[in-house]
Amino acid sequence: MLREGDVVPRNTKKTGRNYQLAKQNLDQIFDKLPDPIFVTDQYGNVLLSNSTTALTLDMSLDQLLKSNIRDLVNKGYYTKSYALEAVEKKCVVKGELTTRLNFKQMSTSTPIMDDEGNVILVLTTGRTIDIADKCTSPEERELINRRKREMEYLRSYVLDTDTIVAESKAMRQLLLQAHAVAQTDSTVVLYGETGSGKEILAKYLHRHSKRAGEPFIAVNCATFPEHLVESELFGYEKGAFTGANAEGKIGLFEAAHRGTLFLDEIAELPFSLQSKLLRVLETYEVRRLGSHVDRKLDFRLIAATHKDLQKMTQDGTFRADLYYRLNVIPIHIPPLRDRPEDIVALSFKFLEDFKKKYGPEIQLTPDTLESFRKYHWPGNVRELRNVVERLVISGLQSDSSEQLVLDTQIDGIVSQYDYFRLAGLNGTLKQVMRALEERYIYQVLNECGGRIGEAADKLGIYRTVLYRKLKAFERERNAAK
Ligand SMILES: Nc1ncnc2c1ncn2[C@@H]1O[C@H](COP(=O)(O)OP(=O)(O)OP(=O)(O)O)[C@@H](O)[C@H]1O
């Protein structure tokens, strides 16, 4: 951060490191733009674009980047192309067009010329026109408004999934490392406590890799019953075993073909399957259960765990050969309590997210933030997100009762006085029971220092059930957005 008296380097020469950084990250800069944008060559081939453009056309960014504008017009993705007109006329061309998903846009195409005045590139930007107001019939207006809401949702989805808060030095370095690693095809193991951000980082690696337009398949090895893991991973042929789907089923390895396979909780993979996984990673061939044919696949593997895999190899619970095959690039995500700068930045991010969703004017007081910084966060970022959401919902801010709620959350001191109101518990019995269940689970996790197995024992449930519940809490919140 700049302080008074600091000398700000002036932007006189376009040779500095930051300029190079900006140039190198042009793809990302494009992708952050909330409006459609693309660059084509003189033949109409799309060279650069962003996810928003792809969304208005109902296609993936990768598909778009392999397309030609003339073909897109011929196939009805656009009603017309100003980019092609700009090549012909050699001047800026503007006008309205409609995309396949019925988005009306004001499009501006600007040609970029070489020294001899030949068009070499065309930059096209679009602004979605608010046509809802011009519609007369209520049905038409409703349809368009619905499309707009869908578009807003997709747009925020595209932008939000990419947002990794990295304010602490440790996380910044980690993201730099991740960015470099994303460009390679090496196997990565993400180590970190539950809720510390392994999956969001795996998605980041995928989105910044050459596989970005292909599938990202996430599999939690702890949530499959042992007898199902093999058929889920490898798939099976028709009638391979009793109870199998009559049509057969494609496995998750195959589903990840050309993309990224994310194996979460890899330490929970049954020992018998570890050697099978190793074989796949050595040959990149899989054979469905009940089949005699090996299928050649191409995917990148990212694994994650909160356990010490190396120690497990010494204990004999994890195959050493698989460990060495997986552990090509280990990335360790520090627990949230070790990066207080992120606690604060994440709190603000989540507060903003939830304010958009729930709308109340709410602020985090310095006391709240201080108590956040001091807290142990056994459930890491996921738990912080939950706490901020509860705070926003209960609307308890800048008075003494808010501190009580936080104390309740953080130190397990339950005040009997008007507990339900202060804790923001209301609604149907089912809703209150669910909220209490979630809170209790996090309290026990806290008492167990974040150790899932121990917490599950204490709660009297299987660890797989506990995982499922934690994921379900998150899913429900996402669905409620
Ligand atoms: N640095 C971060 N910036 C923004 N959001 C984050 C960050 N880290 C984690 N989150 C959010 O916190 C929640 C938990 O993260 P995630 O699912 O990636 O954790 P995990 O380590 O994979 O958890 P588990 O071990 O339980 O599978 C998600 O909602 C995720 O989006």
The ligand as an ORCA input file, in Angstrom:
! r2SCAN-3c Opt
* xyz 0 1
  N      -8.943    -17.690     -1.249
  C     -10.273    -17.775     -1.404
  N     -10.957    -16.749     -1.960
  C     -12.295    -16.793     -2.102
  N     -13.057    -17.811     -1.700
  C     -12.445    -18.874     -1.146
  C     -11.024    -18.912     -0.975
  N     -10.689    -20.081     -0.401
  C     -11.839    -20.765     -0.227
  N     -12.895    -20.041     -0.671
  C     -14.322    -20.429     -0.581
  O     -14.462    -21.187      0.624
  C     -15.288    -22.331      0.418
  C     -14.482    -23.606      0.691
  O     -13.437    -23.725     -0.266
  P     -13.069    -25.108     -1.004
  O     -14.299    -25.915     -1.254
  O     -12.215    -24.783     -2.171
  O     -12.230    -25.797      0.155
  P     -11.591    -27.261      0.220
  O     -10.251    -27.104      0.832
  O     -11.665    -27.900     -1.135
  O     -12.600    -27.968      1.224
  P     -12.756    -29.567      1.532
  O     -11.424    -30.047      2.036
  O     -13.792    -29.605      2.601
  O     -13.181    -30.208      0.249
  C     -15.783    -22.235     -1.012
  O     -17.013    -21.556     -1.000
  C     -14.736    -21.375     -1.707
  O     -15.270    -20.701     -2.808
*
